[in-house]
Amino acid sequence: MPEDHSQPLLELLMNVSREVAAALDLRTVLQRLLFAAMQNVGGERSSIIVMDDAGKPVDATIVYGQRFHEHTTQQLRDTVERGLAGWVVQNRKAALVTDTTRDIRWLRRADDTANKNGAKSAICVPLMARDRLVGVLTLVHSIPNAFNERHLELMQAIADQASVAVLNARLYTESQRTARVMTALAEGAAAINSSLDVADVWRRVLNQAMQALQVETTALALIENDTHDLVFHAAAGNNSGDIPGKRIPNGQGLAGLVVKKGQTVIVSSVKQDARYSDADHLEGIEARSIAVAPIRSQGKVIGILEAINPTSGTFDPDAPMVVTGLGALAGTTIQNAQVLAQLQKAHERYRELFEDSVDSIVLTDWEGRILEANRQVVTLSGHTSEALRAMRIEQLHEVKANKTGLNYQTLRLGGECNYESVLHLKDGGIIPIHVHARRVELEETDSAQWILRDITERKELDALREDMTDMIYHDLRSPLGNIVSSLDLMDSILPDDETLRSMLTIARNSTGRIQRLVNSLLDISRLESGQQIVDQNAIDPLILIREALRDVEPSAAGRHQILENRAMGVLPLIWVDVDMIHRVFINLLENAIKYTPTGGRVEIGAQTTSGTAVKFWVRDNGPGISAADRDRIFEKFTRVRGKEVPSGMGVGLAFCKLAVQGHGGQLWVESEPGKGTTFWLTLPVAQRPSTGQLKRQTGRLVMKESRK
Ligand code: ADP
């Protein structure tokens, strides 16, 4: 070389730059660079190791004379960690070794000895691009002292010129790889997600893994809920038939490790890796290399995906990313497929429940067309399922439009309704039913659900009770009337004997109670049949209260209870059937006394709330009434079940409610279990008094013996 070497140097650098910049493929760039270096600087052997941003070797090219050589990742790692290149990487400085036998930075290798271990000379320079170390370039000459400082400078110049091209090629390779992985995963996702059938999803995951990773066999195992063992569910490829059903006990082998760490593991040589154990062995498969990735769903590892024996012998660098990506993709779809399968099962169970229900259930659309009817409807009505599906709900039973709303508007707006009706049978007959209808959401559409309960038995019982009521009334009323008049007569002729008088009082009280019951039963049937109350008079509420208190006073005294009148001041007259309302107060007070333990407290009071009604209350500090029973107690013959409940017929409150409502008033209850009960009722104020009609009653109320 001439002393002034600036001109040829510039030319050389331009050449190098043109050569390497023309290529984007990393291997090509590296090869061109090595040839340029050997041609212009000298040497028989050269290498480039490319590193990623973390300093890890990612690729390399080695040239001996004219030939390229294969290298292993391990060799690269050795060179970069130790050896001359390692020194250069660490110091980020170029190194000139004039005699390799005399420089401790030179790592002696097996191939050195093969080369008769002669002394050599070497140059090693870092490839720096924009302050990043992208690789090291080494040039070796087979004789010592072949390289000098000038060669070193030249190499440095070439390296500086080429390093940006190397970096670009490396970045390009990386982006190509990412693109390949992305494509594989996107295709995988599309294929895997196109099914929600569990077995089909497994098959798709395995096929995608086979294709993307180019392996002989793939297998998929999921963690069993209770044991946490991995159980293989599906496999594809060579000799995969025996794999399904195979179990890897919780935490064992390479598979267990992947589950525990939640990270993909690739074992390039199964024989030399202790992590692969007997537990991992799959019947009929001789694993050489294996990739195992966790299958994840919602952040949790639910199983593993195994790819065994790449057809090319080794997994390519994309493999970890691809297998990890497929594992992640598979998780959500597998989970979704499982959830769907569970849902379908639940749906079937629901269907069975619907079919097997003891109640007749009908689903209709909002036109009233029957969509579904369960077995019980068929049994009860005699119509076949097909016939029912061609019918409308109003053909099956008499719909009460005042409850469902016109065109089922009330139901449609979310309201529920209950009523009694009749079911039309196929043979033309009818049976009494109770109907409970409501809106239900079914498979994204809403429909009306009708539960039809056969109440034939209850109706028969009701009829029986009515007969009994009739009987009690007719057979008791006349003899009772006789007893009452006899007792009245005895009252006037009885000598003034205390014992006799007290016996007479007991007899009169008991007869009074029976008479009230008989009258109340009679009133119930009259009011229920819609008869108006006609015998109304204006009366001072305070008188009604005082009279009622006087009648129940003996019972309260017998139970050592405090009976209190809280109705004070002046109240307007009320317009009522005096005898009937008297019995209402007696009923409420007697209940309060009866259900409140001895020593309790019972009070009655009244107040005006508006100009049109007087509001009364009867309050006790007894056991109270549960919310569930609060409505029921007003039904006829309904009594709250429980231990040691005082006896009764369960007609008192039914009568009270009908009587108060018959007056245009209201009766309701407020109660806190354990604290007590308050019954409230309103009665109408007497309006526009006319002297003829309104006589203020002041005396003792006269009980009517018989009323028409
Ligand atoms: P009966 O008293 O004959 O059972 P009622 O119709 O008068 O019938 O009352 C119905 C039910 O309501 C009673 O069985 C009782 O359980 C409940 N009840 C009524 N009044 C009270 C009260 N003051 N405290 C607690 N429970 C009551």
Boltz pocket constraint, residues with backbone or C-beta under 6 A from the ligand:
constraints:
  - pocket:
      binder: B
      contacts: [[A, 587], [A, 588], [A, 591], [A, 592], [A, 595], [A, 596], [A, 620], [A, 622], [A, 623], [A, 624], [A, 625], [A, 633], [A, 634], [A, 635], [A, 638], [A, 639], [A, 640], [A, 646], [A, 647], [A, 648], [A, 649], [A, 650], [A, 651], [A, 652], [A, 653], [A, 654], [A, 677]]
      max_distance: 6.0
